[in-house]
Amino acid sequence: MITACFPAQWHPGKSLLLAALLLVLCSAAHAAESSLFRTLPPDTADLSQYRWHSRPVVIFAPSTQDASYLKQMAMLEKAQTALAERDVIVLTDTAPTKQGQLRSQLQPEGFEVVLVGKDGGMKLRDTRPISSEILLSTIDQMPMRKANLD
């Protein structure tokens, strides 16, 4: 029973409420991870699973506290709606010590952001944060994006 985890002064109704709240928070965290922003698993060798469906933006950083990473993520979070309309998915690798396969292939040094088109080709790569305006403009110039606007 849930109340076994709580002191005697806890009321069973409070325990159930707390358990329900934790379930909601865990579900929300999982939903956030499965939507626009995701962690890039270290065993990912290529982005073929996204081909023809999504435009991955892959962000490499030395840590989640890296200033460029924080700036890039803040810009992308503000543009979530526009990114979602363009089928963008943001994949982050902030753990260089895990030696991810994609990191090994692209060999980023420090912070780096890479835009990949739906065709799987690299469209943009920079060692500085890319503004949402530049990112969206680059996507809007892609043939597949232009075709989807018609």
N, C-alpha and C positions, 0 to 999 in steps of 0.2 A: 504494500500500500504506500502511496505517495507520502503520507504523513510520517512514516518512519524516518524520513530524511530531515525532518524539521523538529525543533524543540517542542516540548509538551504544550506550550502556550499557543501553538499554531492551531488554527481551526481547520478541519478537513476542507471546508469550502474555500478557504484561502489557499490551501495547498493545490486544490484543483484549478483555481484561478491562475495561480503561479505557473502550474504545469501547462495550462492552455496558452498563457502568455509566452512561455519559452518555446512552445511549439510554433506559434505564430512568428516569433522572431527568427527561429531557425529556418522556417519556410521562406520568410522574406529574404534572409541572407542567401539561401539557395537560389531563389528566383533572381536576385540581383546578379549572382554568379552566372546564371544560365541565360542572361539576356544580353545586353550590349557589351558589358565589361566582363572579361573572363581572364583567368590566369592561364598562361600557356604551359601545359604540362611538359616537363623536361623530356619525355619520350617522343614528343612530336617531331617527326623528321621532315615533314612537309605540310603544306596547307591545302592539299588536294581535297580534303573533306569540305572545304568552303567554296571550291571552284564552282562557278556558275550560279552560286546562291548568295554569297556575301563578298564584301570587300574588306579583308582584314587590315587593320592598322595594328602593327606589331610594335610594341614599345619595350626596348631593352634598357635597363637601368641597373646600377650597382646595388641599389636598395630602394625600399619604398620611401625613404627619407631624402633621397636625392632631389636637389632643388629643381633641376630640369624636369624630372619625373613628376613632381608635385605640380609644377606649372603646366605641363602638358595635360595631365589628368584634369586639372581645374578647367582648362579651356575646353576639353572634350565633354566634360560633364555639363557645361553650360550649353553645349550644342547637341545634346542627346537627341532631341526631336529631329533635327536636320540630318544627323548621322543615321538615325533609324530609317528615315525616308529614303536614304541612299544605300540601304542594306549594309551598313558598316558594322563590323564587330571589332572590338578593341581587345587585343590579346597582350597581356603583360608578362614579362619575364624579369623579375627583380631579384633573382637568386643566381648570380653567376657561379657560385660554388656548386650548384646542382648540375652544372655542365650539360645544359639542355642541348639536344641534337640540333635544333634550328639555330641556337646561339653559336654552336660550333661551326655550322655551315656559313653563317653570315658574318661571324667574327666581329661583332660590335665592340668598340672600345668605349667603355663608360656608357653614357646615355646615347641612345639612337632610336629613331622612329622610322618605320618603313610602312608605306602604303602599298598594298597589293591589290590589283584589279580582280574582277570576277574571273578573268581568263587565267589568273595565276601569275601574271607578270608583275614585276616590281615597277611601280609607277613613280614613286617618290621615296627618297631616303635622305635623312638629315641627322646630324649630330646635335642639333638644337631643336627645341620645341617648335612645332609647326602650328601656326595659328589656324583656328577653325576656318577662317575665311579662305586661306590658301588651300587647305585640305578640301573644303567643299567645292571651291572653284576648280581644282584639279579633277575632282570626281565628275563635276558637271561638264567638263570638256571631253570625257571619255565617250567613245562611240556607243557603248551599251547604255550609258546613262541618257545620252541624247535620244536613243531609240525608245527608251522607257517614258520619256516626256511627251512623245507624240501621241 
